Amino acid sequence: MNICFLIGKIISEIKFDFVIDEEGFGKKISIVRFCIDVLEERINVVGYNKLADFCYQKLNIGNIVFIEGFLRTDGKIEIKNIEYSKENKKL
């Protein structure tokens, strides 16, 4: 497995959904998706369950975030840990 660390600005709406885990006996999984800007590159980010709930409740467009995660085979970054600045600052 790989690991990556990113600091960027949220540039898209925070999209929150539920999916049903058919292998896990119909258990609901929350999922969040958004994009961040890192050195003028658009990075797609995804998070699950408690991290998804946290992101949906606390994050907004313009927040600066520090993400610890890993690069998936589809090119998205999956969040393992996230910190954020409440202020909307320019990078």
C-alpha positions in Angstrom: 0.0 0.0 0.0 1.1 3.6 -0.6 0.7 6.7 1.5 0.5 10.3 0.5 0.2 13.7 2.2 -1.5 16.6 0.5 -2.3 20.2 1.5 -4.8 21.9 -0.7 -7.9 24.1 -1.0 -11.4 22.6 -1.4 -12.7 23.7 -4.8 -15.8 21.7 -5.2 -19.0 21.1 -3.4 -18.9 18.3 -0.7 -21.0 15.4 -2.2 -22.4 13.0 0.4 -24.0 9.7 -0.3 -24.9 6.3 1.2 -24.2 3.0 -0.4 -25.3 -0.5 0.6 -22.5 -3.0 1.3 -24.0 -6.2 -0.2 -21.1 -8.3 1.1 -21.5 -6.9 4.6 -25.2 -8.0 5.0 -26.8 -4.8 3.8 -24.8 -2.4 6.0 -24.9 1.3 5.0 -21.7 3.0 4.2 -21.5 6.8 4.0 -19.2 8.2 1.3 -18.0 11.8 0.6 -16.4 13.1 -2.5 -14.8 16.5 -3.3 -11.9 18.0 -5.2 -9.0 20.0 -3.9 -6.5 22.2 -5.7 -2.9 21.4 -5.1 -0.4 23.5 -7.1 -3.0 24.2 -9.8 -3.8 20.5 -10.1 -7.3 19.2 -9.4 -7.2 16.1 -7.1 -10.3 14.0 -6.5 -10.7 12.9 -2.9 -13.0 10.2 -1.3 -13.7 9.3 2.3 -15.9 6.7 4.0 -18.0 6.3 7.2 -16.9 8.5 10.1 -14.5 10.5 7.9 -17.3 11.1 5.4 -19.6 12.3 8.2 -16.9 14.6 9.5 -16.1 16.1 6.1 -19.8 16.7 5.3 -20.4 18.4 8.6 -17.3 20.5 8.9 -15.8 21.3 5.5 -16.8 23.9 3.0 -15.5 25.2 -0.3 -12.4 27.3 0.3 -11.2 25.5 3.4 -7.5 24.6 3.4 -7.1 20.8 4.2 -4.2 18.6 5.1 -5.0 15.0 4.0 -3.2 11.8 4.9 -4.3 9.1 2.6 -3.4 6.7 -0.2 -3.6 6.7 -4.0 -6.2 4.3 -5.3 -6.0 2.5 -8.7 -8.7 4.8 -10.1 -6.5 7.9 -9.4 -8.5 9.2 -6.4 -7.0 9.9 -3.0 -8.7 7.9 -0.2 -8.7 9.8 3.1 -7.2 8.1 6.2 -6.9 11.3 8.3 -7.8 15.0 7.6 -7.2 18.3 9.3 -8.6 21.6 8.2 -8.4 25.4 8.5 -11.6 27.1 9.4 -10.5 30.2 7.6 -10.9 30.6 3.8 -7.3 31.5 2.8 -5.5 31.6 -0.6 -2.7 29.0 -1.0 
